[in-house]
């Protein structure tokens, strides 16, 4: 939604910076994206990026939230019957990954974690701090089993979207749900 | 094993080139490793690399075979009872990923596929051409289900070794087998 004739508000500016960051992290990875470039793409002064986020790390961490927003994941788990947790999670991630902004963010993260220790550290901190225990609590299963689910979903993204191995890359949403949901569900149901 | 005083044979030279390639692809990714650098690290003339492999793509594809040697994977599937296919596959990959050479190769591949289309194309070609149908045939399951297994195993590597999310990163082999093997096995057993 383009707005003209007035200065954008704080929320809009912040969102514009995050959108630019996701775009640049997505295209160039963690090391290839600078505060200066993010500011330029967002059309703001670099000082504003520092004002809102403090550092490039913080911009990255904030942009990271999108492809795996903890609130959305916990809602997907809680909002519905337990025997369909696997199905809801797979549907949630398929939707996220097929939304251009989230998808670009995910690829940016992937590129970053496989090339820089620092990005892997940040992502690990985010997952361990913001996601793992919340989900383990919501499901009442051990955190180790949540990492099994995470592995299945991360691997789905790698094989379907990054390496694009057929027949998984071209399978419909329904076929992917039918394929992957039972694998996720057995982590939930296991005694 | 250092040898002195005689020229290494063809097999040894070829292996030295592949070892150097795995090292450089592992450290620098697909684009960062050149034929010249691989030759230098292997202590051979670049012309020899061309002689053995033709192109950098071919060196890469050949080096790729290691972390997922089709023969080893098919053997792991066939050599033992069907109800333990999942367990054997998880054990095989844990062993591969905890062997420095295979692990470096895997990280090299990961770095490459997440940063260059060409590397993703090569890996896809390799998986679809050399792995998928062999495994689907060996297990007598549809290829789509093999990609579900691949997703679970690739994701295991990402979460355990690349992002190093605890408790999965620090779990023992036995705990990882107990966690992941049932997820793999249900792809095999599913009606």
Interface residues (C-beta under 8 A of the other chain):
Chain A: X29 X107 X110 X111 X113 X114 X115 X120 X123 X124 X127 X128 X132 X143 X144 X145 X147 X148 X150 X151 X152 X153 X154 X155 X156 X158 X159 X160 X162 X163 X164 X165 X166 X167 X168 X171 X175 X179 X180 X182 X183 X186 X187 X190
Chain B: X29 X107 X110 X111 X113 X114 X115 X120 X123 X124 X127 X128 X132 X143 X144 X145 X147 X148 X150 X151 X152 X153 X154 X155 X156 X158 X159 X160 X162 X163 X164 X165 X166 X167 X168 X171 X175 X179 X180 X182 X183 X186 X187 X190
